[in-house]
Amino acid sequence: MMQQGDLVHIPQNVMLFDRQNSYLGTTDKPVVAVLIEEISDRASFQAGSYIVFAQGREVSVEKRYIYLMERAC
């Protein structure tokens, strides 16, 4: 399970949105981000997404595109 503050990986060609669901662009290469929160409100248009800090801003990304980075030994 992912927690706030975890480092996550976002692959290339993933669409990024802001908190109002406005399209911000697509990742042109893999990105490392910091997990901020899960959007779990089923009534929200972004349900099933995470808010992460990536590319210098907060963005919304669908859960299916977020991968937890491996922890160092």
MILUMDO-986670 format. One record per residue (C-alpha): residue number from 0; residue in three letters; x, y, z. Coordinates in steps of 0.25 Angstrom, whole numbers, always signed. Layout:
<bamars>
<bamar nr="NUM" rest="ala" x="X" y="Y" z="Z"/>
...
</bamars>
This chain:
<bamars>
<bamar nr="0" rest="met" x="+0" y="+0" z="+0"/>
<bamar nr="1" rest="met" x="+5" y="+14" z="-3"/>
<bamar nr="2" rest="gln" x="+6" y="+25" z="+7"/>
<bamar nr="3" rest="gln" x="+8" y="+40" z="+6"/>
<bamar nr="4" rest="gly" x="+22" y="+43" z="+4"/>
<bamar nr="5" rest="asp" x="+26" y="+31" z="-4"/>
<bamar nr="6" rest="leu" x="+34" y="+32" z="-17"/>
<bamar nr="7" rest="val" x="+26" y="+27" z="-29"/>
<bamar nr="8" rest="his" x="+29" y="+25" z="-43"/>
<bamar nr="9" rest="ile" x="+20" y="+30" z="-55"/>
<bamar nr="10" rest="pro" x="+23" y="+24" z="-68"/>
<bamar nr="11" rest="gln" x="+25" y="+31" z="-82"/>
<bamar nr="12" rest="asn" x="+12" y="+35" z="-89"/>
<bamar nr="13" rest="val" x="+3" y="+37" z="-76"/>
<bamar nr="14" rest="met" x="-7" y="+48" z="-76"/>
<bamar nr="15" rest="leu" x="-6" y="+58" z="-65"/>
<bamar nr="16" rest="phe" x="-18" y="+67" z="-59"/>
<bamar nr="17" rest="asp" x="-19" y="+78" z="-49"/>
<bamar nr="18" rest="arg" x="-29" y="+77" z="-37"/>
<bamar nr="19" rest="gln" x="-40" y="+83" z="-46"/>
<bamar nr="20" rest="asn" x="-38" y="+72" z="-56"/>
<bamar nr="21" rest="ser" x="-32" y="+81" z="-66"/>
<bamar nr="22" rest="tyr" x="-22" y="+74" z="-76"/>
<bamar nr="23" rest="leu" x="-8" y="+78" z="-73"/>
<bamar nr="24" rest="gly" x="+0" y="+70" z="-83"/>
<bamar nr="25" rest="thr" x="+6" y="+56" z="-85"/>
<bamar nr="26" rest="thr" x="+19" y="+51" z="-79"/>
<bamar nr="27" rest="asp" x="+29" y="+51" z="-90"/>
<bamar nr="28" rest="lys" x="+39" y="+42" z="-82"/>
<bamar nr="29" rest="pro" x="+38" y="+34" z="-69"/>
<bamar nr="30" rest="val" x="+36" y="+43" z="-57"/>
<bamar nr="31" rest="val" x="+39" y="+41" z="-42"/>
<bamar nr="32" rest="ala" x="+29" y="+48" z="-33"/>
<bamar nr="33" rest="val" x="+25" y="+49" z="-18"/>
<bamar nr="34" rest="leu" x="+11" y="+43" z="-14"/>
<bamar nr="35" rest="ile" x="+2" y="+54" z="-7"/>
<bamar nr="36" rest="glu" x="-11" y="+47" z="-6"/>
<bamar nr="37" rest="glu" x="-21" y="+37" z="-11"/>
<bamar nr="38" rest="ile" x="-34" y="+42" z="-17"/>
<bamar nr="39" rest="ser" x="-44" y="+32" z="-11"/>
<bamar nr="40" rest="asp" x="-57" y="+40" z="-12"/>
<bamar nr="41" rest="arg" x="-65" y="+32" z="-22"/>
<bamar nr="42" rest="ala" x="-74" y="+45" z="-25"/>
<bamar nr="43" rest="ser" x="-61" y="+52" z="-30"/>
<bamar nr="44" rest="phe" x="-58" y="+52" z="-45"/>
<bamar nr="45" rest="gln" x="-44" y="+48" z="-41"/>
<bamar nr="46" rest="ala" x="-47" y="+36" z="-33"/>
<bamar nr="47" rest="gly" x="-37" y="+25" z="-35"/>
<bamar nr="48" rest="ser" x="-26" y="+35" z="-36"/>
<bamar nr="49" rest="tyr" x="-14" y="+40" z="-28"/>
<bamar nr="50" rest="ile" x="-9" y="+54" z="-26"/>
<bamar nr="51" rest="val" x="+6" y="+54" z="-27"/>
<bamar nr="52" rest="phe" x="+16" y="+65" z="-28"/>
<bamar nr="53" rest="ala" x="+23" y="+64" z="-41"/>
<bamar nr="54" rest="gln" x="+30" y="+73" z="-51"/>
<bamar nr="55" rest="gly" x="+30" y="+84" z="-41"/>
<bamar nr="56" rest="arg" x="+15" y="+84" z="-38"/>
<bamar nr="57" rest="glu" x="+3" y="+76" z="-32"/>
<bamar nr="58" rest="val" x="-3" y="+67" z="-43"/>
<bamar nr="59" rest="ser" x="-14" y="+56" z="-43"/>
<bamar nr="60" rest="val" x="-10" y="+43" z="-49"/>
<bamar nr="61" rest="glu" x="-19" y="+30" z="-50"/>
<bamar nr="62" rest="lys" x="-15" y="+20" z="-40"/>
<bamar nr="63" rest="arg" x="-12" y="+9" z="-51"/>
<bamar nr="64" rest="tyr" x="+0" y="+18" z="-56"/>
<bamar nr="65" rest="ile" x="+6" y="+19" z="-42"/>
<bamar nr="66" rest="tyr" x="+17" y="+10" z="-38"/>
<bamar nr="67" rest="leu" x="+24" y="+10" z="-24"/>
<bamar nr="68" rest="met" x="+39" y="+12" z="-25"/>
<bamar nr="69" rest="glu" x="+47" y="+0" z="-19"/>
<bamar nr="70" rest="arg" x="+53" y="+3" z="-5"/>
<bamar nr="71" rest="ala" x="+68" y="+3" z="-3"/>
<bamar nr="72" rest="cys" x="+74" y="-8" z="+4"/>
</bamars>
